[in-house]
């Protein structure tokens, strides 16, 4: 059974969705900015790339050894997907609504930085920047 995805904002085909896990992404998320509770490691980043999302915000999982908790930011950067991770001290790992409600951005990739996502933003602020960028690119 597919993990629930909660639509937080929609304009035409573009959406901001919240889910607990990056494992729930599929081709139906190709126009979405996705917010999840997953770590931002390599495997969760590949799920976002495969779904061709418009942006992603996950959890830094404490960053960890060799920055494993945020290693996926570079993977999304290589394909031009704006991405950010929130501090694990601001949101519960594995709980998408915690990322949405209380997450504070701890790190961003260059694609996110170029569109205006900054460290210290709330998840909602960063997601809206990504969403507006996706709308602008579609025009």
Secondary structure, DSSP 8 states (H G I E B T S, - for coil): -----EEEEEETTEEEEEES-GGG--GGGTTEEEEEEEE-SHHHHHHHHHHT-SEEEEE-TT--GGGGGGTHHHHHHHTT-EEEEE-TTTS-TT-HHHHHHH-BEEEE-HHHHHHT--TT-BHHHHHHHHHHHHHHHH-
